[in-house]
Amino acid sequence: QVQLVESGGGLVQPGGSLRPSCAASGFPFSTHALKWYRQAPGKERELVAAISSSGGITNYADSVKSRFTISKDNSKRTGSLQMNTLKPEDTAVYYCYARSAIAEYWGQGTQVTVSS
């Protein structure tokens, strides 16, 4: 069964940190690039960060550059998004997305709320 299961969201104060992660099963994770998207209430889903299948190339949205770090561990079949210096505008549901040339998979999403 193909699964991409996220965890690690939650409530944090402005300036705090969170590290959502996703665990993959049922497909060859090492051949898939990994992306994190987020969607805030009333807004379109936006790309936050991306990493190549091998983990050697990363890209970030300007709004999170220098605050967020995406990573991928093919041996453990996991990916994560280290989020530091969080701001209220980072509040959203965060989705993990894995894609190869022939297949794509979405996680169910994890809520991140930044509020005092």
C-alpha positions as CSV (number, residue, x, y, z in Angstrom):
1,Q,0.0,0.0,0.0
2,V,1.4,3.4,-1.0
3,Q,1.5,5.9,1.8
4,L,3.1,9.2,2.6
5,V,2.3,9.9,6.2
6,E,3.1,13.3,7.8
7,S,3.6,14.2,11.5
8,G,5.2,16.9,13.5
9,G,2.9,19.8,13.1
10,G,1.4,21.8,16.0
11,L,1.1,25.1,17.8
12,V,4.1,27.3,18.3
13,Q,4.7,30.8,19.4
14,P,6.2,33.4,16.9
15,G,10.0,32.9,16.7
16,G,9.7,29.2,17.6
17,S,10.6,26.1,15.6
18,L,8.8,23.0,14.3
19,R,10.0,20.0,12.2
20,P,7.2,18.3,10.3
21,S,8.2,15.0,8.7
22,C,6.8,12.5,6.3
23,A,7.3,8.7,6.1
24,A,7.0,6.9,2.8
25,S,6.0,3.3,2.1
26,G,4.9,1.2,-0.8
27,F,7.0,3.0,-3.5
28,P,10.7,3.6,-4.3
29,F,11.2,6.7,-2.3
30,S,14.9,7.1,-3.4
31,T,13.8,7.8,-7.0
32,H,11.3,10.5,-6.1
33,A,11.9,14.2,-5.6
34,L,10.3,15.6,-2.5
35,K,8.4,18.9,-2.0
36,W,6.6,20.6,0.8
37,Y,3.5,22.7,0.0
38,R,1.3,24.7,2.3
39,Q,-2.2,26.1,2.1
40,A,-3.5,28.8,4.4
41,P,-7.3,29.4,4.8
42,G,-8.7,31.2,1.8
43,K,-5.4,31.0,-0.1
44,E,-4.1,28.8,-2.9
45,R,-1.6,26.0,-2.2
46,E,1.9,27.2,-2.5
47,L,5.3,25.5,-2.9
48,V,7.5,26.0,0.1
49,A,10.6,23.9,-0.5
50,A,11.9,21.1,-2.8
51,I,14.7,18.6,-2.8
52,S,16.0,16.3,-5.6
53,S,15.6,12.5,-5.4
54,S,19.2,12.1,-4.2
55,G,19.0,15.1,-1.8
56,G,21.7,17.0,-3.5
57,I,19.7,19.9,-4.8
58,T,17.3,22.1,-2.8
59,N,15.1,25.1,-3.6
60,Y,13.0,27.4,-1.4
61,A,10.3,30.0,-1.7
62,D,11.7,33.5,-1.0
63,S,9.3,33.8,2.0
64,V,11.0,30.9,3.8
65,K,14.6,31.1,2.5
66,S,17.2,31.1,5.4
67,R,14.5,30.0,7.9
68,F,13.4,26.6,6.6
69,T,15.6,23.6,5.6
70,I,14.3,20.6,3.7
71,S,16.0,17.2,4.0
72,K,15.5,13.7,2.7
73,D,16.9,10.4,4.1
74,N,16.5,7.7,1.5
75,S,17.8,5.0,3.8
76,K,15.0,5.7,6.3
77,R,12.5,6.6,3.7
78,T,11.7,9.9,5.4
79,G,11.7,13.6,4.6
80,S,11.5,16.6,6.9
81,L,11.1,20.4,6.9
82,Q,13.0,22.1,9.7
83,M,11.2,25.4,10.3
84,N,12.9,28.1,12.4
85,T,12.0,31.7,13.3
86,L,8.3,30.9,12.6
87,K,5.9,33.8,11.9
88,P,2.1,34.0,12.1
89,E,2.0,34.1,8.3
90,D,3.5,30.6,8.2
91,T,0.3,29.3,9.7
92,A,-1.1,26.7,7.2
93,V,-1.7,23.0,6.5
94,Y,1.7,21.6,5.3
95,Y,1.7,18.8,2.7
96,C,4.4,16.5,1.7
97,Y,4.6,15.5,-2.0
98,A,6.7,12.9,-3.7
99,R,7.2,12.8,-7.5
100,S,9.1,10.7,-10.0
101,A,8.8,10.7,-13.8
102,I,5.9,8.3,-13.7
103,A,4.1,8.7,-10.3
104,E,3.2,11.3,-7.7
105,Y,2.0,11.0,-4.1
106,W,0.5,13.4,-1.6
107,G,0.5,13.2,2.2
108,Q,-2.7,14.0,4.2
109,G,-1.3,17.3,5.6
110,T,-0.3,18.5,9.0
111,Q,-1.5,21.7,10.6
112,V,1.1,24.3,11.7
113,T,-0.2,27.2,13.7
114,V,2.0,30.1,14.8
115,S,0.3,32.2,17.4
116,S,1.0,33.8,20.8
